[in-house]
């Protein structure tokens, strides 16, 4: 079955809905992969820095978020907190989009289904025969849009929660550094 046969069986609304959801799905996967690898790299870097601080080295490694921003341990805790917040803000880019897709994709799919069913019933109303053999294939074809919406929403929701957990982990390591740097500054 080629694409022309497949799209010929669906109404224009369903084709638009399926295209929209396909675009969403591609973006969801791309955002997840990009954010996952970026966050993992950041977490490993900050974890290494926390370990160095806990060993009593009292230095911020060159790879640390705070060192990359020109911060040393003699700077104020509020400035460290500013860079922590800035890093977390940058780390959460894309998560809002995942949440939006997770919440809207089922409704977009449902919209396609409802419009397709309305069109099918209007066509059936013009004919005198409306048996189950005629109605069942039309309804099953219309439900494809709802299935596509759910198929797009589930990964978006899952990826959103997974990445939020990664951001929490990153935030924990950054906050530990702020606390350790403030503690080492107080000891001096």
C-alpha positions as CSV (number, residue, x, y, z in Angstrom):
1,X,0.0,0.0,0.0
2,X,1.5,3.3,-1.0
3,X,1.1,6.7,0.5
4,X,-1.4,7.9,-2.1
5,X,-3.7,4.9,-1.4
6,X,-3.5,5.6,2.3
7,X,-4.2,9.3,2.1
8,X,-7.0,8.7,-0.5
9,X,-8.9,6.8,2.2
10,X,-8.9,9.7,4.7
11,X,-10.5,13.1,4.7
12,X,-8.4,16.2,4.5
13,X,-8.9,16.9,8.2
14,X,-7.5,13.5,9.2
15,X,-4.5,14.0,6.9
16,X,-3.8,17.4,8.4
17,X,-4.2,16.0,12.0
18,X,-2.0,13.0,11.2
19,X,0.7,15.3,9.7
20,X,0.5,17.6,12.7
21,X,0.8,14.7,15.1
22,X,3.7,13.2,13.1
23,X,5.5,16.6,13.3
24,X,4.9,16.6,17.0
25,X,6.2,13.1,17.4
26,X,9.4,13.9,15.6
27,X,10.0,17.0,17.7
28,X,9.3,15.1,20.9
29,X,11.8,12.4,20.1
30,X,14.4,15.0,19.0
31,X,13.9,17.1,22.1
32,X,14.2,14.1,24.3
33,X,17.4,12.8,22.7
34,X,19.1,16.2,22.7
35,X,18.1,17.0,26.3
36,X,18.9,13.5,27.6
37,X,22.5,13.6,26.3
38,X,23.0,17.2,27.3
39,X,21.7,16.7,30.8
40,X,23.7,13.5,31.3
41,X,26.8,15.4,30.3
42,X,26.0,18.2,32.7
43,X,25.2,15.9,35.6
44,X,28.4,13.9,35.2
45,X,30.4,17.2,35.1
46,X,28.8,18.6,38.2
47,X,28.9,15.3,40.1
48,X,32.7,15.2,39.5
49,X,33.0,18.7,40.8
50,X,31.0,17.9,44.0
51,X,33.2,14.9,44.6
52,X,36.3,17.1,44.3
53,X,34.8,19.6,46.7
54,X,33.9,16.9,49.2
55,X,37.5,15.6,49.1
56,X,38.5,19.0,50.5
57,X,40.2,20.3,47.4
58,X,38.2,23.6,47.8
59,X,38.5,24.4,44.1
60,X,35.9,24.7,41.4
61,X,37.0,22.5,38.4
62,X,37.4,24.1,35.1
63,X,34.4,22.2,33.7
64,X,32.1,23.3,36.4
65,X,29.1,25.5,35.6
66,X,30.3,28.0,38.2
67,X,33.9,28.1,36.8
68,X,32.6,28.4,33.2
69,X,30.8,31.5,34.3
70,X,33.8,33.1,35.9
71,X,32.8,32.3,39.5
72,X,35.3,31.4,42.2
73,X,34.7,30.3,45.7
74,X,35.3,33.8,47.1
75,X,32.2,35.2,45.3
76,X,29.0,35.7,47.2
77,X,26.5,32.9,47.6
78,X,23.8,34.9,45.9
79,X,25.9,35.2,42.8
80,X,26.4,31.4,42.9
81,X,22.6,31.0,43.3
82,X,22.1,33.2,40.3
83,X,24.3,31.0,38.1
84,X,22.6,27.9,39.5
85,X,19.1,29.3,38.5
86,X,20.4,30.3,35.1
87,X,21.8,26.8,34.4
88,X,18.6,25.2,35.5
89,X,16.6,27.5,33.2
90,X,18.8,26.5,30.3
91,X,18.5,22.9,31.2
92,X,14.7,22.9,31.1
93,X,14.4,24.3,27.6
94,X,12.1,22.1,25.7
95,X,10.3,20.5,28.7
96,X,7.4,22.9,28.3
97,X,6.9,21.8,24.7
98,X,6.8,18.2,25.9
99,X,4.2,19.0,28.4
100,X,2.1,20.9,25.8
101,X,2.3,17.9,23.4
102,X,1.4,15.4,26.1
103,X,-1.7,17.4,27.0
104,X,-2.9,18.5,23.5
105,X,-2.0,15.5,21.2
106,X,-5.0,13.4,22.4
107,X,-7.3,16.3,21.8
108,X,-5.9,16.9,18.3
109,X,-6.4,13.2,17.5
110,X,-9.9,13.3,18.9
111,X,-10.7,16.3,16.8
112,X,-9.6,14.4,13.7
113,X,-11.8,11.5,14.7
114,X,-14.9,13.5,15.4
115,X,-14.6,15.4,12.1
116,X,-14.1,12.2,10.1
117,X,-17.1,10.5,11.8
118,X,-19.3,13.6,11.2
119,X,-18.3,13.5,7.5
120,X,-19.0,9.8,7.3
121,X,-22.4,10.1,8.9
122,X,-23.4,12.9,6.6
123,X,-22.4,10.7,3.6
124,X,-24.3,7.8,5.1
125,X,-27.4,10.0,5.7
126,X,-27.6,10.6,2.0
127,X,-27.6,6.8,1.2
128,X,-30.6,4.6,2.2
129,X,-28.5,1.7,3.4
130,X,-26.6,2.2,6.7
131,X,-25.6,-1.3,7.9
132,X,-22.9,-2.3,10.2
133,X,-20.9,-3.5,7.2
134,X,-20.9,0.1,5.9
135,X,-20.4,2.0,9.2
136,X,-17.7,-0.2,10.9
137,X,-14.9,0.5,8.4
138,X,-15.7,4.2,8.4
139,X,-15.5,4.4,12.2
140,X,-12.4,2.3,12.4
141,X,-10.7,4.5,9.8
142,X,-11.8,7.6,11.8
143,X,-10.3,6.3,15.0
144,X,-6.8,6.3,13.5
145,X,-6.5,10.0,14.4
146,X,-7.3,9.3,18.1
147,X,-4.8,6.5,18.2
148,X,-2.1,8.7,16.6
149,X,-2.8,11.4,19.2
150,X,-2.4,8.9,22.1
151,X,0.7,7.4,20.5
152,X,2.2,10.9,20.4
153,X,1.1,11.9,23.9
154,X,2.4,8.9,25.8
155,X,6.1,9.4,24.9
156,X,5.8,13.1,25.3
157,X,4.5,12.7,28.8
158,X,7.0,10.0,29.7
159,X,10.0,11.9,28.3
160,X,8.8,15.1,30.1
161,X,8.8,13.3,33.5
162,X,12.1,11.6,32.8
163,X,13.8,14.8,31.9
164,X,12.3,16.6,34.9
165,X,14.0,14.0,37.1
166,X,17.3,14.6,35.3
167,X,16.9,18.4,35.9
168,X,16.2,17.7,39.6
169,X,19.4,15.6,39.8
170,X,21.4,18.4,38.1
171,X,19.9,21.0,40.5
172,X,20.8,18.8,43.4
173,X,24.5,18.7,42.4
174,X,24.6,22.4,41.7
175,X,23.0,23.2,45.0
176,X,25.5,21.0,46.8
177,X,28.3,23.0,45.2
178,X,26.8,26.3,46.3
179,X,26.5,24.9,49.9
180,X,30.0,23.5,49.9
181,X,31.5,26.7,48.5
182,X,29.6,28.8,51.0
183,X,30.7,26.4,53.8
184,X,34.4,26.5,52.7
185,X,34.2,30.3,52.5
186,X,32.8,30.5,56.0
187,X,35.6,28.3,57.3
188,X,38.3,30.7,56.0
